[in-house]
């Protein structure tokens, strides 16, 4: 299999829930599978997670699982006919007290707080901004609007306020139940929808830790950046998260489409600087839901995310409900590989003016620098937590980073790290035995051959978490 640094996250759904197809998608390049908790029952997700683990085992790789929480339902209610056609200029009422199905004149709301959070002159964007309403006035529970941009509005479509400002909590009662399900199925990542602040992520962390205490499982947390309020709080959100998702759909609706490309670059850059992972998502290969090939614009979009330094690119409806899930994964993998060929790699500039507070981080950077300028065949990290591999993966080098761990959960979590190949191996507490075993492991997989030079990092004494303190340059026997 050709080397590819950028990872692929694929959403599982009706179109991809066949074990044979899923196995083929993993062989084609899927590194992490996303379970979308906005759809399906808890048992559906438990069954799909089991299918992912079985398919990965058949392929002989470890695939991460990401549980994506639904978040607050800021949506319209249902319509008598399932949908209505709104014409520009017509009045339309969003009524929090309405219980009967809606019609062309108005509809009920799942989000009962809306009348208290909008005022005359505000702009509301429905169905990902395809429908635009201007608020005329608010009378009790009813928001009276006028249609600015019309079109078809169907059941349960989402509502955003231009510029943000809706106060719905990031974690609903459903999300709290779903966290228990996610931890129970040993999800490697939990993605939190619509966080506005670090405190939203801290609450999610507490709930995950409580849910995992009895089984000894800790999931990594991904903050989905999709609210306008999250942008100024980005650094503090990153500080308490393990990574972020550039969730371009809802974010674009709140801040405007034109603002998103620059925000994407800023978010990826900041995540890398803060040693966090970053996923770029939404409409990356949207046309492949119905077409067997992507548009040129989609190819450029994926390639630019790769060149920005994203850890992973994500597929949503393309693999969950599209006609060509396998072809989409193959196309995305090819685009990533081609884009990576043009990456500029100059570590000296990246380290200029940098200081490191931790010995293990210094060792990781020393390994990168030495292996890069020595022209080593590979960089190897013996790691318990995965931190050394994560630090290394924040910099572009043209050689793969092999992270050898005895922890299966660490191996699965590292499946998302850019340019990291996680390998599972029982690690001896005897230094010489551990190093010999690691080299044998690498030679068995043809990663290095006799005479090849490689850099390896480890901690002494062996077997202590967070203890990476040694860099050794080896020539394979």
C-alpha positions in Angstrom: 0.0 0.0 0.0 1.4 3.4 -1.0 2.3 5.7 1.9 -0.3 8.4 2.7 0.2 10.8 5.6 -3.3 12.4 5.7 -5.9 10.2 7.4 -9.5 9.5 6.1 -12.5 9.6 8.4 -15.6 7.9 6.8 -19.1 8.1 8.2 -21.0 4.8 8.4 -24.6 4.7 7.3 -27.1 2.7 5.3 -24.9 2.9 2.2 -21.8 1.4 3.9 -23.1 -0.9 6.6 -22.3 -4.1 4.7 -19.4 -6.0 6.2 -17.8 -6.8 2.8 -18.0 -3.2 1.6 -16.7 -1.9 4.9 -13.7 -4.2 4.7 -13.0 -2.9 1.1 -13.3 0.7 2.3 -10.7 0.0 5.1 -8.4 -1.6 2.5 -8.9 1.5 0.3 -7.8 3.8 3.0 -10.3 4.5 5.8 -8.4 5.1 9.1 -11.3 6.2 11.3 -15.0 5.4 11.1 -17.5 8.0 12.3 -20.8 6.9 13.9 -23.3 9.7 13.6 -25.4 9.8 16.7 -27.9 12.1 15.0 -29.3 9.0 13.3 -30.2 5.5 14.5 -30.6 3.9 17.9 -28.0 3.0 20.5 -28.1 -0.6 19.4 -27.5 0.4 15.8 -24.2 2.1 16.9 -23.2 -0.8 19.1 -23.8 -3.2 16.2 -21.9 -1.0 13.7 -18.9 -0.6 16.1 -18.7 -4.4 16.4 -18.8 -4.6 12.6 -15.9 -2.1 12.3 -13.8 -4.0 14.7 -14.4 -7.3 12.9 -13.7 -5.7 9.5 -10.5 -4.1 10.7 -9.3 -7.4 12.2 -9.9 -9.1 8.9 -7.8 -6.5 7.1 -5.1 -6.6 9.7 -5.1 -2.9 10.8 -6.6 -1.0 13.7 -9.2 1.5 12.8 -10.4 4.2 15.2 -14.0 4.8 16.0 -15.4 8.3 16.5 -18.8 8.8 18.1 -20.3 12.1 16.8 -22.9 13.5 19.2 -26.0 15.2 17.8 -25.9 18.3 19.9 -28.8 20.7 20.4 -31.7 20.4 18.0 -32.3 23.9 16.8 -34.9 22.9 14.2 -38.3 23.6 12.8 -41.1 21.1 13.4 -42.9 19.0 10.9 -45.3 20.0 8.1 -48.7 18.5 7.1 -47.4 17.6 3.7 -43.8 17.0 4.8 -42.6 20.2 3.2 -43.7 23.7 1.9 -42.5 26.0 -0.8 -41.7 29.5 0.5 -41.8 32.5 -1.8 -39.7 35.6 -1.4 -41.6 38.4 0.4 -44.3 36.2 2.0 -44.8 36.2 5.8 -43.9 33.1 7.7 -44.3 32.4 11.5 -42.0 30.3 13.7 -44.2 29.5 16.7 -42.8 27.8 19.8 -46.3 27.1 21.1 -47.5 25.4 18.0 -48.1 21.7 18.3 -50.0 20.9 15.1 -48.0 20.3 11.9 -47.0 23.4 9.9 -48.1 24.8 6.6 -47.1 27.5 4.2 -48.0 30.2 6.8 -45.9 28.9 9.6 -44.5 26.0 11.6 -43.7 24.9 15.2 -40.2 24.8 16.8 -38.1 22.1 18.5 -36.1 24.9 20.0 -38.5 26.7 22.3 -36.1 29.4 23.4 -35.9 31.0 19.9 -38.5 33.8 20.6 -36.4 35.0 23.5 -33.2 35.1 21.6 -34.1 37.0 18.4 -35.4 40.5 17.7 -36.7 42.5 14.8 -34.0 42.9 12.1 -32.3 39.6 12.9 -31.6 37.2 10.0 -32.4 33.5 10.4 -30.9 30.9 8.1 -32.7 27.6 7.6 -31.6 24.3 5.9 -27.9 25.3 5.9 -28.7 28.8 4.6 -30.8 27.8 1.6 -33.8 29.5 3.2 -33.3 33.1 4.6 -35.9 34.7 6.8 -35.8 38.3 8.2 -37.4 38.8 11.7 -40.2 41.4 11.6 -41.3 41.2 15.2 -41.6 38.8 18.1 -45.0 38.4 19.8 -44.9 36.1 22.8 -43.9 32.6 21.5 -44.2 33.6 17.9 -41.4 34.9 15.7 -43.0 36.7 12.7 -40.6 36.7 9.7 -40.6 37.6 6.1 -39.0 35.3 3.5 -35.9 36.9 2.0 -34.6 33.9 0.1 -37.3 31.2 -0.6 -37.3 27.6 -1.6 -38.4 24.2 -0.3 -38.5 23.8 3.5 -39.1 20.3 4.8 -39.5 18.7 8.2 -37.0 19.2 11.0 -34.6 21.4 9.1 -32.0 23.3 11.2 -32.1 27.0 12.2 -29.1 29.3 12.5 -28.9 32.9 13.5 -26.6 35.0 11.3 -23.6 36.0 13.5 -24.5 33.4 16.1 -26.0 34.1 19.5 -28.4 31.2 20.2 -27.8 29.9 23.7 -28.7 26.2 23.3 -26.3 24.1 25.5 -23.8 22.0 23.7 -24.7 18.9 25.6 -28.4 17.8 25.7 -30.0 15.0 27.7 -29.7 12.8 24.6 -26.0 13.6 24.3 -25.4 12.6 27.9 -27.1 9.2 27.2 -25.2 8.8 24.0 -21.9 9.4 25.8 -22.6 6.4 27.9 -23.3 4.4 24.7 -20.1 5.7 23.0 -17.9 4.8 26.0 -19.6 1.4 26.3 -18.7 0.5 22.8 -15.1 1.8 23.4 -15.2 4.7 21.0 -11.7 6.1 20.6 -13.0 9.7 20.0 -16.1 11.5 21.0 -17.0 14.5 18.9 -18.9 17.3 20.7 -21.3 19.3 18.5 -21.7 23.1 18.8 -19.4 23.9 21.8 -19.2 27.6 22.5 -16.5 27.6 25.2 -13.9 25.5 27.0 -16.5 24.8 29.8 -18.6 22.9 27.3 -15.7 20.6 26.5 -14.8 20.2 30.2 -18.3 19.0 31.0 -18.1 16.5 28.1 -14.7 15.3 29.5 -16.2 14.8 33.0 -19.2 12.8 31.6 -16.8 10.7 29.5 -14.5 10.0 32.4 -17.4 9.0 34.7 -18.9 6.7 32.0 -15.5 5.1 31.4 -14.3 4.8 35.1 -15.8 1.3 35.7 -14.3 -0.2 32.4 -11.0 1.8 32.4 -11.6 3.5 29.1 -10.9 7.1 28.2 -11.9 8.5 24.9 -10.2 11.5 23.3 -12.4 14.6 22.7 -12.9 16.4 19.5 -14.6 19.9 19.6 -16.6 20.5 16.4 -16.1 24.2 15.6 -19.4 25.2 14.1 -20.7 28.2 16.1 -19.6 31.8 15.6 -19.0 32.1 19.3 -16.4 29.3 19.2 -14.0 31.3 17.0 -12.8 33.8 19.6 -12.7 31.0 22.2 -10.7 28.7 19.9 -7.5 28.6 21.8 -9.2 27.9 25.1 -11.4 25.2 23.5 -8.3 23.6 22.0 -6.5 23.7 25.4 -9.1 21.4 27.0 -9.7 19.2 23.9 -7.7 16.5 22.2 -8.5 18.1 18.8 -11.0 20.0 16.7 -13.1 19.5 13.7 -13.4 22.3 11.1 -17.2 21.7 10.7 -17.7 23.9 7.7 -21.4 23.5 7.3 -23.0 25.1 10.3 -20.0 27.4 10.7 -20.4 28.8 7.1 -24.1 29.5 7.8 -23.2 31.5 10.9 -20.2 33.4 9.7 -20.8 33.4 5.9 -19.3 31.2 3.3 -16.6 33.6 2.3 -15.1 33.6 5.8 -14.6 29.9 6.0 -11.5 29.2 3.9 -9.3 31.6 6.0 -10.8 30.3 9.2 -10.0 26.8 8.1 -6.3 27.7 7.6 -6.2 29.5 11.0 -7.8 26.6 12.8 -5.5 24.0 11.3 -2.4 26.1 12.0 -3.4 26.8 15.6 -4.3 23.1 16.3 -0.8 22.1 15.0 0.9 24.8 17.1 -0.9 23.5 20.2 -0.1 19.9 19.5 -3.7 18.9 18.9 -5.3 16.9 16.0 -7.5 18.5 13.4 -10.1 17.1 11.1 -11.5 19.0 8.0 -15.1 18.1 7.3 -18.3 18.9 5.3 -19.0 18.6 1.6 -15.4 17.6 0.7 -16.6 15.2 -2.0 -20.3 16.1 -2.0 -20.9 15.5 -5.7 -19.9 11.9 -5.2 -23.1 11.2 -3.3 -24.6 10.7 -6.8 -21.6 10.9 -9.2 -18.8 8.3 -9.6 -16.1 11.0 -9.9 -15.5 14.3 -8.0 -15.6 17.8 -9.4 -12.3 19.6 -10.0 -13.2 22.0 -7.2 -13.6 19.2 -4.7 -10.3 17.8 -5.7 -8.7 21.2 -5.0 -10.6 21.5 -1.7 -9.3 18.2 -0.4 -5.8 18.9 -1.6 -5.8 22.4 0.0 -6.8 20.9 3.3 -3.9 18.4 3.0 -1.5 21.3 2.2 -2.8 23.3 5.1 -1.6 20.4 7.3 -4.9 18.8 8.4 -4.6 15.4 10.2 -7.6 14.0 8.5 -10.2 14.8 5.8 -13.8 13.5 6.5 -16.6 12.0 4.4 -20.1 12.4 5.7 -23.1 11.6 3.4 -20.7 10.5 0.7 -20.1 7.2 2.5 -23.1 7.2 4.8 -25.8 7.5 2.1 -24.1 8.0 -1.3 -24.1 5.7 -4.3 -20.3 5.3 -4.5 -18.8 5.0 -0.9 -15.9 2.8 -2.0 -15.0 4.9 -5.0 -15.1 8.1 -2.9 -12.6 6.7 -0.4 -10.3 5.6 -3.3 -10.5 9.1 -4.9 -9.9 10.9 -1.6 -6.8 8.7 -0.8 -5.4 9.4 -4.3 -5.9 13.2 -3.9 -4.2 13.1 -0.5 -1.2 11.2 -1.8 -0.7 13.6 -4.8 -1.0 16.7 -2.6 1.5 15.4 -0.2 4.1 15.0 -3.0 4.3 18.8 -3.2 4.6 19.5 0.5 7.6 21.6 1.5 9.6 20.1 4.4 12.1 22.4 6.1 12.4 21.5 9.8 15.1 24.1 10.6 12.6 27.0 10.1 9.9 25.2 12.1 12.2 24.9 15.1 13.6 28.4 15.0 13.0 30.3 18.2 11.2 27.3 19.8 11.8 26.2 23.4 10.5 22.9 24.9 9.4 22.6 28.5 9.4 18.8 28.5 12.2 16.3 28.0 10.0 13.8 26.1 8.9 16.6 23.7 12.6 17.6 23.1 13.5 14.0 22.3 10.6 13.8 19.8 11.8 17.0 18.0 15.4 15.8 18.1 14.4 12.5 16.5 12.6 14.4 13.7 15.4 16.8 13.0 18.1 14.1 13.1 16.2 11.5 11.0 15.3 14.2 8.4 18.8 15.5 7.8 20.4 12.1 8.1 18.0 10.7 5.4 16.9 7.9 7.7 14.6 5.2 6.4 12.1 5.6 9.3 11.3 7.2 12.6 10.2 4.9 15.3 8.6 5.8 18.7 8.1 3.3 21.4 5.2 4.9 23.2 2.6 4.1 25.8 0.4 7.1 25.6 1.0 8.2 22.0 2.2 11.6 23.0 5.7 11.3 21.4 4.1 10.3 18.1 1.6 13.1 18.2 4.4 15.7 18.7 6.4 14.3 15.9 3.3 14.4 13.6 2.9 18.1 14.0 5.8 18.7 11.6 6.1 17.7 7.9 8.7 15.1 7.2 8.8 12.9 4.1 9.4 9.7 6.1 6.7 7.8 8.0 6.6 7.8 11.8 6.0 4.3 13.2 4.5 4.4 16.7 5.0 1.1 18.5 2.8 0.6 21.5 1.6 -2.3 23.7 -1.8 -0.5 24.2 -4.6 -1.3 21.7 -6.5 1.8 22.7 -3.4 4.0 22.1 -2.9 2.3 18.7 -6.5 3.0 17.7 -6.3 6.6 18.8 -3.1 7.2 16.8 -5.0 6.1 13.7 -6.0 9.7 13.4 -2.5 11.3 13.7 -1.1 12.6 10.5 1.8 10.6 9.1 1.8 8.1 12.0 1.6 4.3 11.4 0.5 2.7 14.7 1.8 -0.8 15.4 0.9 -3.0 18.3 3.6 -5.0 20.0 4.1 -6.3 23.5 7.0 -4.2 24.9 9.6 -5.8 27.2 10.8 -3.9 30.3 14.3 -4.9 29.4 15.9 -2.2 27.2 17.9 -4.3 24.9 15.2 -6.9 24.4 12.6 -4.1 23.7 14.9 -2.5 21.0 15.7 -5.9 19.4 12.0 -6.8 19.4 11.1 -3.5 17.8 13.7 -3.9 15.0 12.5 -7.5 14.4 8.9 -6.1 14.2 10.0 -3.5 11.6 12.0 -6.0 9.5 9.1 -8.5 9.5 6.9 -5.8 7.9 9.7 -4.7 5.5 9.7 -1.3 7.0 13.4 -1.5 7.4 15.9 -3.9 5.8 19.4 -4.9 6.9 21.7 -1.9 6.6 18.9 0.7 6.8 19.4 3.6 9.3 16.4 4.5 11.5 15.8 6.7 14.5 14.1 5.3 17.6 12.9 7.0 20.7 12.0 5.3 24.1 12.1 5.9 27.8 14.4 4.5 30.4 13.6 2.8 32.6 11.3 1.0 30.2 7.5 0.8 30.7 6.9 4.1 32.4 4.3 6.4 30.8 5.5 9.9 29.8 9.1 8.8 30.2 10.5 9.2 26.7 14.1 10.4 27.4 16.3 8.6 24.8 17.0 8.9 21.1 19.1 6.3 19.4 20.2 6.1 15.8 20.3 2.5 14.6 21.5 0.6 11.6 19.4 -2.5 11.1 21.3 -5.8 11.5 
